[in-house]
Amino acid sequence: MTWDDVLAMGLKLPNVEAATSYGTPALKVRGKLVTRLRAEDDSLVLHSMPADEREMLIAVNPQVFHVTTHYLGHPTVLARLAALEPEGLWPFLIRRWREVAPKRAVISFDAAQAKS
């Protein structure tokens, strides 16, 4: 994947906008971070990741998922863009979006998905 792929996917969610965070491209909802590019290693910073789930992801798929010492104390996992598949990213985007999006947007999104 590339950042452009992430951007296209993220912008399908209501209220998501292209932004920056720490000087890198990011996706946000009303100023709240969904994900951002970590330029140092071309990885995505995926938030809302409990430590046990992060460790499982790294153990099962270390070519995609990793963490640096900086993120060890945070509920975050890093995902290498070059190895990440779109269908693997979508659940992480949805999970974080649900946490930061307005409740009405989530309800409308769910209702539209139920009709599909």
C-alpha positions in Angstrom: 0.0 0.0 0.0 0.9 3.6 -0.3 -0.2 6.7 1.7 -2.5 7.5 -1.2 -4.2 4.2 -0.8 -4.7 4.8 2.9 -6.0 8.3 2.2 -8.5 7.0 -0.3 -9.7 4.3 2.1 -9.9 6.7 5.1 -11.8 9.4 3.2 -14.6 6.9 2.6 -15.5 7.3 6.3 -17.8 10.2 7.4 -16.1 13.3 8.7 -12.5 12.0 7.9 -10.2 14.6 6.5 -6.6 14.7 5.2 -4.5 16.6 7.7 -1.0 16.5 9.3 0.3 15.3 12.6 3.9 15.8 13.7 4.6 17.2 10.2 3.5 14.0 8.5 0.3 13.2 6.5 -2.5 12.1 8.7 -6.2 11.3 8.8 -8.3 13.1 11.4 -11.9 13.5 12.4 -12.6 17.0 13.7 -9.0 17.4 14.8 -8.8 14.0 16.4 -6.2 11.6 15.0 -7.3 8.4 13.2 -3.8 7.4 11.8 -0.7 9.1 10.5 2.3 8.2 8.4 5.5 7.6 10.3 8.0 8.7 7.7 11.0 7.3 9.4 10.1 3.8 8.3 7.1 4.3 6.0 4.7 2.8 8.6 1.3 3.8 9.8 0.7 4.6 13.4 -2.4 2.6 14.4 -3.9 3.7 17.7 -6.3 2.0 20.2 -4.3 -1.1 20.3 -4.1 -2.9 23.6 -0.7 -4.3 24.4 -1.8 -7.9 24.3 -3.3 -7.5 20.9 -0.3 -5.6 19.7 2.0 -8.4 20.8 -0.2 -11.0 19.1 -0.2 -9.1 15.8 3.6 -8.7 15.9 4.1 -12.4 16.7 1.7 -13.6 14.0 2.7 -11.1 11.2 6.1 -9.5 12.0 6.6 -8.5 8.4 3.7 -6.1 8.7 3.4 -5.2 12.4 6.1 -3.8 14.7 6.7 -1.3 17.5 9.5 0.9 18.5 10.5 1.7 22.1 8.9 5.1 21.8 5.4 3.4 21.4 5.8 0.7 24.0 4.0 2.7 26.7 1.2 3.6 24.3 -1.8 1.6 22.9 -0.3 1.7 19.4 1.1 -0.6 16.8 3.0 0.3 13.7 2.2 -1.3 10.3 4.7 -1.2 7.4 2.8 0.2 4.4 4.7 -1.9 1.8 3.5 -5.1 3.5 0.0 -4.0 4.5 -3.0 -5.2 2.6 -6.0 -3.0 2.2 -8.4 -5.5 3.8 -6.0 -5.7 6.8 -6.1 -2.0 7.3 -9.8 -1.4 7.1 -10.7 -2.9 10.6 -8.1 -0.7 12.3 -9.4 2.4 10.6 -13.0 1.6 11.5 -12.1 0.8 15.1 -10.3 4.1 15.6 -12.8 6.1 13.6 -15.6 4.8 15.9 -13.7 6.1 18.9 -13.2 9.7 17.5 -16.1 10.3 15.2 -19.3 12.0 16.4 -21.8 9.5 17.7 -24.4 10.6 15.1 -21.9 9.8 12.3 -21.3 6.3 13.7 -25.0 5.6 14.0 -25.7 6.9 10.4 -22.8 4.8 9.1 -24.0 1.7 10.8 -27.5 2.2 9.5 -26.2 2.6 5.9 -24.1 -0.5 6.3 -27.0 -2.5 7.6 -29.0 -1.5 4.5 -26.2 -2.7 2.1 
